[in-house]
Amino acid sequence: MRKTLVLGLSLAFGLVAADSASAQVKLGVVGPLTGGSAAFGAQLKNGTEQAAADINAAGGILGQKIQVSVGDDRADPKEGVSVANKFVGDGVKFVIGHFNSGVTIPSSEVLQENGILQITPAATNPKVTDRGMWNIFRVCGRDDQQGVLAGGIVADKFKGKRVAVVHDKTTYGQGLAEETRKAMNAKGLKEVLFEGVNVGDKDYSALVSKIKAARADLVYWGGLHDTGGLILRQLRDQGVKATFMGGDGMADDEFAAIAGPGSEGTLMTFSPDPRTNAANTQIVDMFRKKGFEPQAYTLYSYAAVQVIKQAAEEAKSLDPKKVAEVMHSGKVFNTVLGEVSFDKKGDVTGYTVGGKKKDRYVLYVWKKGADGKISYAEAE
């Protein structure tokens, strides 16, 4: 009898130990890993996976290791919803993503219904956080903030000039173009052309002809780097020397590779670049040693995982709703972006780096570096 009892206890303790060992924080990361925006999907994936690895090496979250599931939404809303449903089935509790606003919005509804907390490093359309949902946050800014800055810059730098505004008809691209136009118009500068194009087209000669006819001094682009790069290359090939300008959807070196030498001098608004923060030297070097340049949204994704860890520890719980409550409370989180906090909507309130508050968007210029490569740097 005693032998049976001991055996029973041993089995029971073995089950507890096994269950404890298998307890994991299930975290999903999703973005466009294939297609024209794959460069951005790689940023989300690499940033999230590296943060999870670093947190796991330090003991995990509340003693539990992070298990990362990866989803490819192909920049398609239907695929995004499909990935969200797969995450639900897999027991994922936290999601980093998506990249595109048009994918984030429908996906977040599935995640909310199933009690999953989501932080997007990149989706900037105001509607993402304006719907009053408990589960959605972003560590990037919003298009109505970016548009105010961009429109102000255009109105000031190109006062009395001819401005063409072009967008890709997506939730992000058209939204940013409209916000920029609105801010520009409010400062007294009216565009000479407002035009939408189709993503995936290869020949933009009709658009180039319209820009030529409008005699534009500046072409403002609301859209992503791949289509924008193609349009700029075709503008330069047709002798159009107008300055090109866009937003955070261009923030990948692939833009210059697609656009060619004519990309030099392009203007761009984007969030502060955390690679320039000396406190991040070690993390940036770690990515580079692995052959990956942690540009644009890489460290924004990394920061999103850091926020989840710190909020869970504050809540003393891995319940997504309790973690969200801490995030909505105004708590300050220490991340690779600096010190960040969130408002009641889930929007980031800004970045404090080295005691200095940084705006959510700054101006960049694409220029040739010492290595001969064209990339973006903050405007002086």
N, C-alpha and C positions, 0 to 999 in steps of 0.2 A: 504494500500500500504506500509506504513512504517513498519507495523507488518511483512509483507511478506519479506521486505528487511532485517529486523533484523534477521528473521528466516533463510533467505538465507545466511547471513553473518555468523551466528552461525554454520550452517551446513558446510560452507566452512572452517571456523577455526577449526571445529571439525575434518574434514578430514585431515587438515594439522597436527594437533596435533597427530592424530592417525598414520599418515604416519611417523612422526618424532619418535614416540614411537616404531614403528615397524622397523625402520632403524637399521640394524645390519650388523656387519662385518662377512660375512660367511666364515668360515675357516674349511677346512677338514683335518683330520689326518688319515693316512692309513698305515697299516703294516700287518704282519701276525698274526692275533689274534687267529687263530686256527692252528693246525699242530705242527711240531717239533720246529718251531721258535717262537711259541706263547709267550714265555717269553720276547722276544725282542719287539714284537708287543705291549705287555702290557706296556713296558717302554715308547714307543712312545706315546701311548694313555694317560697314566697317566701324563707324563710330559707336554704334550700339554694341557690337560684339566685343570691341576692345574695352569698353566701359564695364561690360559684364565680366570679362576675364579679369580685369583689375580688381573689381569688387569681390569676385570669388576668391582671388588670391589673398585678399585681406579678411576673409572669413564669411563673405556673403552678406545677406540682409537678414538681420535677426537670427543669425546662425544657419540660414538656408541659402544654398547656392542657386544662382540664376541659371535657368535653362532657356536658351534662346531658340525660338522658332522663326524661320524666315519665310516671308511671303512675297511673291511677285505680282503686283497689281497691273503691270504693263500700262500704267497711266490711264486705265480704263475704269470708269465707275462701276460697271457690272463685275469686273474682275476684283475690284476692291471689296465689294459686298461679298463676293464668293470667298475671298481670303478671310474676311471678318467672320463669316460663318464657320470656316474651317478652324479659326482660332477658338471660337466658342466651343466647338466639338472637342478640341484638344485640351480644354481646361485652362487656356491662357487668361491671365488676370490683368496684365498690363500690356499696352501696345505703344510702340514708338513708330510714328508714321501718321499719315501718308505724306508724300511729297506734294502732290497736286491737290489744290483746294476742291476741284470738281470731283475728286475721288474721296477725299477726306469727309466731305459733308454727308453723303449717303452711308458710308461705312460707319461713321461715328454713331449713327442711329441704331444700327445693329449692335454695336458694342455697348451702348447705353442700356438697351433693353436687356442685355445679358450681364450687366454689372461689371463691365470692364472699363478700366481707366485708360485714357489715351492722351499722349503728348505728341503733338506734331512739331518737328523741328523746322518745318518749311512752308506749311499751308497758310497763306496770308490773307485770303479773302475774309472780309469782316463777318460774313455769315457763319463762318466756322465757330466762332464763340458768341455770336449775338443771339443764339437760339435758346439761351437759358438752360443749357444742359449741365448736369453735375460732373460729367465724366471727361470733358474735353478741355485741354490746355494747349498752349503753344509757347515755345521758348524764343520764337521769332516775332517780329512786329506784324503790323496789319497794313493792307493796301491803302487804307484811308490815311494812315500815317506816312507811308512811303510816298503816296501820291502828292501829299501836301509839300513834302520836301522836294520831290522831283519837279512838280509844277512851279514851285517857287524858284528853283535853280534855272529852269528853262526861261521863265519870265524875266529873271534878272540878267542872265548871261546872254540871252538872245532877244533882248528888248528891241522891238521894231523889225525883227527878222521874220522869215517865213518858216513856219513849223508844220511839218506833216506828222500826224499821229496814226500809227498802224498797229493793229493787234491781231491775235490769232483766234479770236472768237471763243476762247475758253473762259471758264469762270475766273481763272487767275488773270490771264492776259488782257481780256476785255475790261475786267474790273479795274486793273491797275491803270490801263490807258484812260479809262473814263475818270478815275480819281485825279490823275495827273492833268488831264484836260480841264477838269473843273477848277483845280487850283491855279492853273495857268490863266484861264479865262478870268478868274476872280482878281488877278493882278493886271488885267487889261490886255492880255495877249491872246488873240484869236487864231486858231489853227487854220491853215489853208487847205488841209485835207484830213479827213478822218475815215480810215478804211480798214475793213477786216479781211483777212486772208485765211485760206484753209491749211491746217497743219497737214503735212505729208505731201504737199505739192512740191515739185522739183523746179518748175519753171515759173519765176515771178516777174517775167518780162512785162506783163500788163501793169503790174504794180509799179515797176521801175519807170514805165512810160508816164504814169500818172504823177509820180513824184517829180520827174523831169519837167512835165508840163506845169506843175505847181511851183517850180523854181525854188524848191525847199532848201533852206540853209541848215535845217536840223530835221532828222527823222527820228521821232521817238517811237520805240518799239515796246509794245506790251505783249510779252510772250517769252518763250524759252530759248535757250542758247543755240539749239540745232537749227531751228527755222530762222531765227534772227541772224545767225552766221551765214546761212545760205542767201538770205535777202541782201545782207551787206556785201557779200562777195559779188553778187550780180549787179548791185548798184555801182561798185567800183569798176567792174568789168565794162559797164556802160558809160564810164566817165563821170559819174555823179560823185562829187566831192563833199557833199553835205555831211556835217557831223552826225554820228550815230549815237543814240543814247537809249538805255533800257534800264530794267530793274533787276532784282535779285535772281530772276529766272535765267540770267546769263552768266551767273557766277560759277563758271567752270572753265578751265583752260581749253577745253574742247572748242569753245566759242571762237577763240583766235585761230585754232587749227582749221576750223571750217571756213571762217571768214577770210583768212589769209592776211598778208601784210597790211591790207587796208583797214584792219581792225585797230591799228595803232591810233590812239587819240580818242577812241570810243569812251563815252561817259557811262557810268553805271551807279545806281544807288543799291546799297546792300547793307546788311547789319554789320556791326563792328567785327573785324577779323580777329578771332581769338589767337591766331598763330603769332600775332605781334606782341602778345602778352608774355613777358619774360618768365612768368610763373609757369607757363605751359611748355617751356623749352624741352623738358624731358619727355612729355607725352608726344609732342610734335616729332621729336627725333625718333621715338619708338615707331611711329607710323612710317616715317621715311625709311628706317632700316628695313621695314617689311616691304618697301617698294611702293608705298601708297602715300600720295601727297594729301594731307588732311585739310583740304580747302573747303570753302563754303559751308555746307551743312554737316560735315563730319563731326566737328566738336560740338555743334548744337545738338546732335544726336547723343553724343557722349554725355553732355550736360543733362539731357532729359533722364537718363538712367541714374545719374547722381542725385537728381531731385527725388526720384521715386525712392531711392535708398534712404535719404535723409528724412523724407516725409513719413515713411513707414516706421523708422526708428523713433520719430517724434510721437507718432500715433501708437507705438508699441503694438502694431498690428499690420498684417498684410492684407486686410480687408480693403479692397479698392475704394469703397465709399469713405472709410475712415481716413485713408491716405489722402483722398480728395479734399476732405474737410480741413486737414492740415494745410494743404496747398492753397485753399481758398482763404485761410486765416490771415494771410499777410506775412507768414513766416519767411524769413530770409534764408536762402539756400546758398551755400558756397560751392561754386561750380567752375569749370574751365572757362565759362563766359564771364566770370566775376560773381559778385553777389547779385542774386535775382530773387524776385518775389512776384506773386500773381495777384491780380484783382479778382473781384467777385465773378467776372465773366470767365476767367481762366487765361486772360492775356497777361503777358510779361510786362512789368511796369518799367523796365529799363535794365541797364547793366551798370553796376558799380565796380570799377576796376582800379585797384590801388587807391581806394578812397575817393576816386573821381567818378561822377555820374556820366555815363555815355548815352548819347541819343540812340534810339532804336534803329536809325538809318543814317548812313554817312555817304559822301560822294567818293567814288573811285574813278581812276583813269586807267585805261589799258595802255601799257607802254612796254617798250623793249628793254629787257634787263641786260646785265653784263654778259649773260650766257646767250644772248641773241634771241631769246624766247619772249614772246609777247604775253604778258599776264597783267592782272589788275593790282593796283596799289592805291591806298587812300590818297585822295587829292591833297596837295599841300596848300 
